[in-house]
Amino acid sequence: MSLIWGTIFLVASVLLGGGLVVFLQNLNKGKIIKVLLSLSGGFLLAIAFIHFIPEIYAHGSSGIGYYILLGFLIQLFLEYFSGGIEHGHIHAKDTKGTVPWSLFIALSFHSFFEGMPLEAQFVREAGGQIVDHIEHIGHNHHYDHSKGEGVQGLLLGIILHKIPVAIALMTLLLASGFKMAKAWLVLVVFALMAPLGMLVGHYGAENALLNLEIILAIVVGMFLHISTTIIFESSENHKFNFIKLVSLLVGVGLAILAI
């Protein structure tokens, strides 16, 4: 997976979410968001448990669990400012067309950080071969990931999550009085955060400035918080909607197929 293709997919997923709001305004976007979130929640949870956590612990240090916990707590902190828009909460306020900066910064930081491991997992070696490059304290490990299954699964998980987040963000912007052009401008800036994270991750991995083990563990912790919150908040009156349950299972199935 190249930086260019990763950028195209990430930006397109955000624009798709915004486009769904604009062109499907007469539909119940709340239900659409919940179904998409259930799918993405199942995917993120499954890929975290089936792929990334075993891989991190297999090749990581004994203290890697602290970084997973740190990611969980970081996401909890970010949602204090974002209002939980990552898992479908939309609180439209009369902001007179101004950007809710705390929400935008929190979403942008999350998007930037989760984009870093995408390109940091792969560095160009002599001869152009792409190999897994993980920096460990005192020594390096190189694992053959020439097919890129891990990074593809992570990319798909981020894309599946970005679509409903973009729907929620665009809905909030328009409900807050933004003109269409300004709303799209904000959405495009948000869409570029993950590719920017990929660029920083790529540079850091090539120059041995980033510890992929730690970054990936933090991102996995963030995914665990988002996915479990989506699942728990998908239940209404302690009853899980059948459509949401099916969406959740489809997400789990996609994660299994993607690995």
N, C-alpha and C positions, 0 to 999 in steps of 0.2 A: 504494500500500500504506500503510495507516494503522498507527499505533502499536498500536492495539487488536487488529487482525487479526494483526499480526506477533507480538504477545504470545501470542495464542491458539494460533497454529500452533507456536511455539517451546515453550510449556509442554506442549501436547498431545503433541508428539513425545517429550519426556522421560517423561511419564506413560505413553505407549504402550509405551516400552521397559521401564519398570518393571512394567507390567501383563503383558507377555509373559513375564517371569520368574515372576511369581506364578501365572499361569493355565496356563503350559506347562512346569511344573517337571519333568515326566516326559520331555520331549524333550531332545535333546543341545544345550544352549544354546551350547556351544563352537562347534559347526558353524554354528549359526544366526548367531552373532556374526561368524564369519569370512566368511560369504556376504554379510551386510549391510555389513560393513566393506569388502569388495572392491567392492561396488556404490558405496558412498559414496566410496571412494578413487578409483575411475575418474571419478566425477562431479566431485570436487574438482580433480583434476589437469586434466581437460579444460576445466573452466570457468575455471581459472586461466590456462592457456595460450591458449585460444581467445578469451576475453572480457576478463578483468581486466588481464592483463599488457599486451596491445596497447593497451587504453584508457588505462592509467596512463602508459605511455611516450608515447602520442600527445599527451596533455594535460599531462604532468608535466615535471619538471625533469630535467636530465641526471644528477643524483645519486640518482634514485629507486631505482636498483638496490641502493644501500646499505641502504635501508629494507626492501626485500624480503629481503636477506640478514640484516638484523637480526631480522625476524620469524622466519626459519628458525632462527636461534640462540636466540631467546627460547623457541620451542617446544621446542628441544632441552634448554634449561635447565629448563623446566617439567616435562618428562617425567622428569627426574632425581628430582623429588619425587612425581610422580603414578605412577611405576612403569610408564609406557607404557599405561595403561588407555585412552588415546585411540585406540589402535590394537589393542585387544583383549586386552592382557595382564591376567590376573586372578591376583593373588597373595593368596589368603585366608590371613590370619594370625589367631592367637588373640589378639584385641584386647579380649576380655571386654566386647564390646558398646560400646566407645568409638569415637568417630569418628577415623579416621586423618587428622588435621588437615592434614598436609602435602599429602596426596593431594587432599583436599577443596578446600583453598585454591588449589592449582595448577589443578584443573579449573574452579573458579569464576572464577579470573582469566582463563583462556583463554575461557570462555564469555562473560564480561562484555566482553572486548575484541573478540571476533568479532561481538558484537551491535551495537557502536557504529556501524559503517558502514551498517547497514541503514537506520536512519532519518536518519542524517547525510547520506545522499546526496540527500535531498529536503527542501526547506524550503518553507514557505508564503509565497508572494509576495502582493502586493496583488491582490485578485480571486479568491484561492483557488487559483490555478494552481500545480501542483507542477512545479518545475524542478530540474535538477541544479545543485548549488551546491558548487563546489570552490574552496577558498581557496588561492591561490598567493602566493608571496612577491612583494610589490610590485604585484600585479594580480590580478583575479578573472576567471574564465571561467564562463560559463553555457551549458550544453548542454541541448537539449531532450530530456528523458526522460519525457515525459508518460505513456507507457505503462508505464514502470517495469520494462523487461525486465531491466536490470542487477540491480536490487535483488531482483527475483523469483528470478533465478538464484542469487544469493548466499543468499537465504533458503532455497531448496530445498536447496542444498548443505549448509547448516548443519543443517537438519532431518534430511536423510539421514544425516548423521554423528552427530547427537545420539541417534538411536534405538539404534544398537549401543553407544554409550558409556553410555547409561542402562541398557541390559541388563547391561553389564559392571559398572557401579557397584552396581546393585541386587543382582546376584549376589554381589558382594564383601561388601556390607553384611550380607546374610542369612547368608552363609558365615562371617562374623566374629562371629555370635551376636546380631545386632540383632533385637529384637522387630519384628514387622511394622509396627506403628504408628510406631516410631522410624525405621525404614528409609524409610518413605514420607515422613516429615517431612524427613529429610535430602535425599531426592530432590526434594521440592517446593522447598526452598531453592535447590538446585542449578538447578532449572528456571527460577527467577526471575532468575538472574544475567544471561542474555542479554537479556531484556526490560529489565532495569535498565540494561544497556549501551546499548540502543536509546534509552532515555529520556535518558541523559546525552548520547548522540550527537545526538539531536534538539535538545536545549537548546543544545549547543555549536555546532551548525551554524546555528541561527537567530540566535545572538548572535555569530557569527564568532569563536568561541573555539577551534574545532578545525580542523586542516588535514586535510581528507578524503584528500587525495593521500597523505599520510604514513601515516594510519591504515589505509587500504585496502591500501597496499603492505605494511605489516607483517602484516596479516591474510592476504594472499596468500602471504607467505613462510611463515607458520605452516601454511597449507593445503598448500603444497608439501612441507613436512617430513612432515606427517601422511600425505598421499596416497602419497608415495614410500615411506615406511616400511611402510604397509599393503601396497603392491604387492610390495615386496621380501620382506616377512615372510610373504606368502601362499604362497610357494613352499616345498615340502617336498622335501628331498633334491634340490634344484635342479630339481625338476619342478613345473610349475604345474598345480594341480588344474583339471580341465575346468570344473567347476561355478563355481569362483572366477573362471576366465577369462571365462566367460559373464557372470557378475555384473559383472565389471569392464567388459566391453564394453557391457552394458546401462547402466551408470552413465555411460559416455562418450556413449552415444546420448541419454540423458536430458539431459545437459548441452548437446548440440547442439540438441535440440528446445527447451530452455528459453531459449536465447539469442535 
